């Protein structure tokens, strides 16, 4: 629950900073892409860990 709220606050903060002109669109796109890839990888590793615990 805390991770979801924290992630939402980060995304809102990035959108706010982009609208204010504090950061450019390319850096926001880079941060979002890296964040999504890291989230997908972490979820995959967690899923594989749970499968290994279940079957081994």
Buried (B, 14 or more C-beta within 10 A) or exposed (E): EEEEEEEEEEBEEBEEEBEEEEBEEEEBEEBBEEBEEEEEEEEEEEEEEEEEEEEE
